[in-house]
């Protein structure tokens, strides 16, 4: 267990953004024989072909073609997402106030805003740059404390005791990057690339960027008995990591008749309604190309037959019961850290699980000697959603939603159970084995 937990922490720490997460997944896939399939190319597949495609730098699909055509044996798909709530830089972020250099940001997703105060934050993301006559995209990760949003001293804000903390994201969440003499963001990016030996670029050659803040404190195993994980972006890099590990495990067991597919989406935290999000055509396009490109044959009504024979497991973190707020949880459905994977159910289809797909997951758990937990939102509270029902509606595949339990979801730093990492990987590996 210690090895997979340590690997998860390393995966999170080298993935401060969805773009870095996808780059790390690509590195791991290529190490086990996967090749890049460009979306502008024709996909020609044969049994055992291992390929991956990337869309928008933050979404990825990977597949191993089965022994049989997907039209006959279907797909078994694991889905997760690569993005997490955070603070993202505005297009023109540079500003000064009261003698300080600041960086304009806006919240991305459902951020727990107060958790970003008094944190040592780095900056990371991608930039579109002009290199000679070419325009290219570059990743950047400062990987050190660059900005900070300080709290207001209680001596100047004594009413906080009665009124509580109320943050205005426009005025109260503007990070400080230094005194007003500190260079602007483009100049800092140029200096960072030069310091890393990644070529000489002028500030005016940076045409645009997608940059975001990231916690710099390393992920860690914590607790009196080292039973907890403390890390940023557990929602949902922990699930993406589990899917990648399951793929590696399944490959070691050899090919199956069905085709294994892993899809990792960007933009889940903001509704998935993008070209590379779960509500977009990325998965459907890719599955169609796998069907039509399989051994160069044309199966009659192949895509529809493939989808009817397929199953998707949407893996996204689940809410563990909070001991200080247990009244916010459904009394008979209270997952606990360290007690295994969680099946998520919602009768209004905020989760895609139904009796058939839940039965599938329960049987997989039984084969691995695991007893799953269950989560249902209180009937008087709104329920969040996942890529599960979005993908099911977009593509038409029977689906279910599962995830490992966690606390402090959408905080700058979240918490999960160390003992939950290996069981989830085990069950997902079983899904792809037989």
Secondary structure, 3 states (H helix, E strand, C coil): CHHHHHHHHHHHHCCCCHHHHHHHHHHHHHCCCCEECCCCCCCCECCCCEEEEEECCCEEEEEECCCCCHHHHCEEEEEEECCCCEEEEEEEEEEEECCEEEEEEEEECCCCHHHHCCCCEEEEEEEEEEECCEEEEEEEECCCCCEECCCCCHHHCCCHHHHCCCCCCCCCCCEEEEECCCCCHHHHHHHHHHHCCCCCCCHHHEEEEEEEEEECCCCEEECCCCCEEEECCHHHHHHHHHHHHHHHHHHHCCCCCCEEEEEEECCHHHCCCCCCCCCCCHHHHHHHHHHHHECCCCCCCHHHHHHHCCEEEEECCEECCCCCCHHHCCCCCCCCCCCCCEEECCCCCCCCCCHHHHHHHHHHHHHCCCCCEEECCCCCCCCCCCHHHHHHHHHCCEEEEEECEEECCCCCCEEEECCHHHHHHHHHHHHCCC
